[in-house]
Amino acid sequence: MHKPSSTSSSNVDRVVPLVIIAPVRDEADLIRLTLDSMVAQTVKPVEWIIVDDGSQDGTADIVREYAEKYSFIRLVQRPDRGFRKVGGGVVAAFKFGITQIQHQDYEYIAKLDGDMSFGPHYLELMFQQFEQDHKLAAVSGKVFREEDGQKIEEHIIDEHVAGQFKLYRRVAFEEIGGFVEEVLWDGIDVHTARMKGWTTLSFFNNDAVLMHHRLMGSSDKNVYRGRLRWGRGIWFMGYHPLYALASGVFRMREKPFVIGGLLIIAGYIGAAIKGAPRYDNMEFRQHLHSWQLGQIRNLFIKRKS
C-alpha cells in the first residue's frame, strides 16, 4: 500500500499506483496548463491516458508533444461524433479510457478535465487524505476560477468531490459501479458511495487549489444553456423539490447572477412537467431525499442558534 509522506522534496518523481483518464475535446487553448501541472507533480501517476474525443483543433498534437517527453502520458483517440456532448459523452470517453489501461494493478483511478491547473503538491495532498481515512472513496481540493485578478470559488459542499478532478480509491469506484452516463454523473457517484458506507471529501488547502479556466457549465454553447441542463440533470438525479429550489436560490449569487439560478429551477420544473426520465435506482433516490432534507433541517437549526 502506498504511504505518502508530508510535503517535501523527497517525494519528487515518486510514482503511485494511480491511473488518470482525461476525456478532452478541443482544448488546445487550455490543455498545456493541465499538462504542465501534472508533469510538475511531486507524486506522479503510473499512467495518464488522455482520450481525445474527436478534437478539431490542435489538442492531439499538443498531447503528442508531451507524450514524447513523459512516458506516463498516453494519447488515445475516439472518432469524432461531430459535437461536444457534456455529461454522458464525457463519461463515455472516460469508460473508453478504462479499456485502454495498461497498468492493471492500479489502486486509484481519477477523471481529470483538460482545462484545469493545480500546484505541484496537489496529488501528494490527496494521497495524504486517503492514508488518514481508509473509508475515503473519493477526494478533491476546492475549485476556483480567476476573475478580474481574483480567485472566485466555485462552491461545493465538503461532502462533494469536484467533478473536474475526481480521484477515487479503485475498490470504492468499482463498488459503486463507476460513473453513470448522464449529466449529473458527478453527483450520483458521490451519493452512491456514501450510501454504501464510504466517505467523500473536498477540502481547502492553498496547495490543493484546483483552478478552473472556464466558467462551470459553459463548455457547451453558453452558460445559460448549461444552467438549464443543470436543472434537467438534478431532476434526473432525483433531487427533492425543496432542495432543488434551495440549490437554484444558492446559485443565484454566482455568474450569471440571479438568472443562472432561475434557469436551474426552470430546467428542473420543465423536466418535471414533461415527465422526463429519472435515475431508476429507488434506493438511491430515497437516500438522496433523506440526506437533502437533513441538510435543509441543519441549515434552519444553525440559523436559529
C-alpha positions as CSV (number, residue, x, y, z in Angstrom):
1,M,0.0,0.0,0.0
2,H,1.3,3.5,-0.9
3,K,2.0,5.6,2.1
4,P,2.5,9.3,1.3
5,S,4.7,11.4,3.5
6,S,4.5,15.1,4.3
7,T,5.1,17.6,1.6
8,S,8.8,17.6,0.9
9,S,11.3,17.4,-1.9
10,S,11.9,13.8,-1.1
11,N,8.7,12.9,-3.0
12,V,9.9,14.3,-6.3
13,D,9.2,11.8,-9.1
14,R,7.6,9.3,-6.8
15,V,5.1,7.1,-8.7
16,V,1.9,5.9,-7.1
17,P,-0.5,3.1,-8.4
18,L,-2.8,5.8,-9.9
19,V,-4.3,5.8,-13.4
20,I,-5.7,9.2,-14.6
21,I,-8.1,9.4,-17.5
22,A,-8.7,12.8,-19.1
23,P,-11.5,13.0,-21.7
24,V,-10.8,16.1,-23.8
25,R,-12.3,17.8,-26.9
26,D,-11.0,21.0,-28.5
27,E,-8.9,22.0,-25.5
28,A,-5.9,23.4,-27.4
29,D,-6.1,26.8,-25.8
30,L,-6.0,25.4,-22.2
31,I,-4.6,21.9,-22.1
32,R,-1.0,22.9,-21.7
33,L,-2.0,24.3,-18.3
34,T,-3.2,20.9,-17.3
35,L,-0.2,19.1,-18.8
36,D,2.3,21.4,-17.2
37,S,0.5,21.0,-13.8
38,M,0.7,17.2,-14.0
39,V,4.3,16.9,-15.1
40,A,5.3,19.2,-12.2
41,Q,3.7,16.9,-9.5
42,T,5.8,15.7,-6.7
43,V,3.8,12.5,-6.8
44,K,3.0,11.2,-10.3
45,P,0.6,8.6,-11.7
46,V,1.8,5.4,-13.2
47,E,-0.3,6.1,-16.2
48,W,-2.2,9.1,-17.6
49,I,-4.5,8.3,-20.5
50,I,-5.7,11.4,-22.4
51,V,-8.8,10.5,-24.5
52,D,-9.1,12.8,-27.5
53,D,-12.9,12.7,-28.1
54,G,-12.9,14.0,-31.6
55,S,-11.0,17.3,-31.3
56,Q,-10.9,19.5,-34.4
57,D,-8.2,21.8,-33.2
58,G,-4.6,21.1,-32.2
59,T,-5.3,19.2,-28.9
60,A,-4.0,15.9,-30.1
61,D,-0.7,17.4,-31.4
62,I,-0.1,19.2,-28.1
63,V,-0.6,15.9,-26.1
64,R,1.7,14.0,-28.5
65,E,4.4,16.6,-27.8
66,Y,4.2,15.9,-24.1
67,A,3.8,12.2,-24.5
68,E,7.1,12.1,-26.4
69,K,8.8,13.6,-23.3
70,Y,7.0,11.8,-20.5
71,S,6.4,8.1,-20.7
72,F,3.4,8.1,-18.3
73,I,1.4,10.2,-20.7
74,R,-0.5,8.4,-23.5
75,L,-2.9,9.7,-26.1
76,V,-5.8,7.6,-27.4
77,Q,-8.3,8.9,-29.9
78,R,-12.0,8.3,-30.5
79,P,-13.9,9.1,-33.7
80,D,-15.5,12.5,-33.9
81,R,-19.2,12.4,-33.1
82,G,-19.5,15.9,-34.6
83,F,-20.3,17.8,-31.4
84,R,-19.3,18.2,-27.8
85,K,-21.5,16.0,-25.6
86,V,-21.3,17.1,-22.0
87,G,-22.1,14.7,-19.2
88,G,-22.9,11.4,-20.8
89,G,-20.3,12.0,-23.6
90,V,-17.6,12.7,-21.1
91,V,-18.3,9.6,-19.2
92,A,-18.5,7.5,-22.4
93,A,-15.0,8.8,-23.3
94,F,-13.8,8.1,-19.7
95,K,-15.1,4.5,-20.0
96,F,-13.3,4.1,-23.3
97,G,-10.1,5.2,-21.5
98,I,-10.6,2.5,-18.9
99,T,-10.4,-0.1,-21.7
100,Q,-7.0,1.3,-22.7
101,I,-5.4,1.0,-19.3
102,Q,-2.1,-0.9,-19.5
103,H,-1.2,-1.0,-15.7
104,Q,-4.0,-3.2,-14.5
105,D,-2.6,-3.4,-10.9
106,Y,-3.6,0.2,-10.2
107,E,-5.2,1.0,-6.8
108,Y,-6.6,4.5,-7.6
109,I,-8.3,6.0,-10.6
110,A,-9.1,9.6,-11.5
111,K,-11.1,11.6,-14.0
112,L,-9.5,14.9,-15.0
113,D,-10.7,17.7,-17.2
114,G,-8.4,19.4,-19.8
115,D,-9.0,22.9,-18.7
116,M,-7.5,22.8,-15.1
117,S,-4.3,23.8,-13.4
118,F,-3.1,23.0,-9.9
119,G,0.0,23.2,-7.7
120,P,2.9,20.6,-7.7
121,H,1.8,19.1,-4.3
122,Y,-1.8,18.5,-5.3
123,L,-1.7,14.7,-5.7
124,E,0.6,14.4,-2.7
125,L,-2.0,16.1,-0.5
126,M,-4.8,13.9,-1.9
127,F,-3.0,10.7,-1.0
128,Q,-2.4,12.0,2.5
129,Q,-6.2,12.2,2.8
130,F,-6.6,8.6,1.6
131,E,-4.0,7.4,4.2
132,Q,-5.8,9.2,7.0
133,D,-9.2,7.8,6.2
134,H,-9.4,4.2,4.9
135,K,-13.1,4.6,4.2
136,L,-12.5,7.6,2.0
137,A,-13.8,6.7,-1.5
138,A,-13.0,10.0,-3.4
139,V,-11.3,13.3,-2.7
140,S,-10.5,16.6,-4.3
141,G,-9.4,20.1,-3.5
142,K,-11.7,23.1,-3.9
143,V,-12.3,24.7,-7.3
144,F,-11.6,28.3,-8.1
145,R,-11.6,30.4,-11.3
146,E,-9.7,33.7,-11.9
147,E,-11.9,36.8,-12.4
148,D,-10.6,40.3,-12.6
149,G,-7.3,39.2,-10.9
150,Q,-9.1,37.5,-8.0
151,K,-9.8,33.8,-7.2
152,I,-13.5,33.1,-7.2
153,E,-14.6,29.9,-5.6
154,E,-17.0,27.5,-7.5
155,H,-18.8,26.4,-4.3
156,I,-19.2,22.8,-3.5
157,I,-20.0,21.4,-0.1
158,D,-17.3,19.4,1.8
159,E,-19.1,16.1,1.2
160,H,-19.0,16.6,-2.6
161,V,-16.0,16.0,-4.8
162,A,-15.0,18.2,-7.7
163,G,-16.0,16.6,-11.0
164,Q,-13.2,18.4,-12.7
165,F,-10.6,16.2,-11.0
166,K,-12.2,13.3,-9.2
167,L,-9.8,10.9,-7.6
168,Y,-11.1,7.5,-6.4
169,R,-9.9,4.6,-4.5
170,R,-10.3,1.8,-7.0
171,V,-12.2,-0.6,-4.8
172,A,-14.8,2.0,-3.9
173,F,-15.1,3.1,-7.6
174,E,-15.8,-0.5,-8.6
175,E,-18.3,-1.0,-5.8
176,I,-20.4,1.9,-6.9
177,G,-20.4,0.7,-10.5
178,G,-18.4,3.5,-11.9
179,F,-19.9,6.7,-13.4
180,V,-23.4,6.9,-14.9
181,E,-23.6,8.3,-18.5
182,E,-25.8,11.3,-17.5
183,V,-25.2,15.0,-16.9
184,L,-25.2,14.7,-13.1
185,W,-22.8,11.7,-13.0
186,D,-20.6,13.6,-10.6
187,G,-23.3,13.8,-8.1
188,I,-24.8,10.3,-8.4
189,D,-21.4,8.7,-7.8
190,V,-20.7,10.6,-4.6
191,H,-24.1,9.9,-3.0
192,T,-23.9,6.2,-4.1
193,A,-20.5,6.0,-2.4
194,R,-21.9,7.5,0.8
195,M,-25.0,5.2,0.6
196,K,-22.6,2.2,0.6
197,G,-20.8,3.4,3.7
198,W,-17.8,5.2,2.2
199,T,-16.9,8.9,2.9
200,T,-16.2,11.5,0.3
201,L,-14.4,14.8,0.7
202,S,-13.4,18.1,-0.8
203,F,-11.2,20.3,1.3
204,F,-9.4,23.7,1.1
205,N,-5.6,23.9,1.2
206,N,-3.6,26.6,-0.6
207,D,-1.5,23.8,-2.1
208,A,-4.6,21.9,-3.2
209,V,-6.5,24.5,-5.1
210,L,-7.9,23.5,-8.5
211,M,-8.0,26.4,-10.9
212,H,-10.8,26.1,-13.5
213,H,-10.1,28.1,-16.6
214,R,-13.6,28.0,-17.9
215,L,-16.8,29.1,-16.2
216,M,-18.5,26.0,-14.9
217,G,-21.3,24.8,-17.2
218,S,-20.2,27.0,-20.1
219,S,-18.4,24.4,-22.3
220,D,-21.5,23.6,-24.4
221,K,-22.6,26.7,-26.3
222,N,-23.0,29.1,-23.4
223,V,-23.5,29.2,-19.6
224,Y,-27.3,29.8,-19.9
225,R,-27.8,26.5,-21.7
226,G,-25.5,24.9,-19.1
227,R,-27.7,26.1,-16.2
228,L,-30.9,24.8,-17.9
229,R,-29.1,21.5,-18.4
230,W,-28.1,21.5,-14.8
231,G,-31.7,21.8,-13.8
232,R,-32.7,18.9,-16.0
233,G,-29.8,17.0,-14.5
234,I,-30.9,17.4,-10.9
235,W,-34.4,16.3,-12.0
236,F,-32.9,13.1,-13.5
237,M,-30.7,12.6,-10.4
238,G,-33.8,12.7,-8.2
239,Y,-33.5,15.9,-6.2
240,H,-36.2,16.6,-3.7
241,P,-38.2,19.7,-4.9
242,L,-37.3,21.7,-1.8
243,Y,-33.6,21.0,-2.3
244,A,-33.8,21.8,-6.0
245,L,-35.4,25.2,-5.1
246,A,-32.7,25.8,-2.5
247,S,-29.9,24.9,-4.9
248,G,-31.3,27.3,-7.5
249,V,-31.5,30.1,-5.0
250,F,-28.0,29.4,-3.8
251,R,-26.6,29.6,-7.3
252,M,-28.2,33.0,-7.9
253,R,-25.2,34.6,-6.3
254,E,-22.9,33.1,-8.9
255,K,-22.4,34.2,-12.5
256,P,-24.7,34.6,-14.4
257,F,-26.1,36.3,-11.3
258,V,-29.8,35.6,-10.4
259,I,-30.7,34.3,-13.9
260,G,-28.4,31.3,-13.6
261,G,-30.2,30.1,-10.5
262,L,-33.6,30.8,-12.1
263,L,-32.6,28.7,-15.1
264,I,-31.6,25.8,-12.9
265,I,-35.1,25.9,-11.3
266,A,-36.7,26.3,-14.7
267,G,-34.8,23.3,-16.1
268,Y,-35.9,21.2,-13.1
269,I,-39.6,22.3,-13.4
270,G,-39.6,21.9,-17.1
271,A,-38.3,18.3,-16.8
272,A,-40.9,17.6,-14.2
273,I,-43.8,18.9,-16.3
274,K,-42.6,16.8,-19.3
275,G,-42.3,13.7,-17.1
276,A,-38.6,13.4,-18.1
277,P,-36.9,10.1,-17.1
278,R,-35.3,9.9,-13.6
279,Y,-32.5,7.8,-12.3
280,D,-34.2,4.4,-11.8
281,N,-32.5,3.4,-8.6
282,M,-35.2,4.0,-5.9
283,E,-32.9,3.1,-3.0
284,F,-30.5,5.8,-4.2
285,R,-33.3,8.4,-4.6
286,Q,-34.7,7.7,-1.1
287,H,-31.2,8.0,0.4
288,L,-30.7,11.3,-1.5
289,H,-34.0,12.7,-0.3
290,S,-33.2,11.8,3.3
291,W,-29.8,13.4,3.1
292,Q,-31.1,16.5,1.3
293,L,-33.9,17.1,3.8
294,G,-31.4,16.6,6.6
295,Q,-29.2,19.3,5.1
296,I,-32.2,21.7,5.0
297,R,-33.1,20.9,8.6
298,N,-29.5,21.5,9.7
299,L,-29.5,24.9,7.9
300,F,-32.6,26.0,9.8
301,I,-31.2,24.8,13.1
302,K,-27.9,26.7,12.6
303,R,-29.8,29.9,11.7
304,K,-32.0,29.6,14.8
305,S,-29.0,29.1,17.1
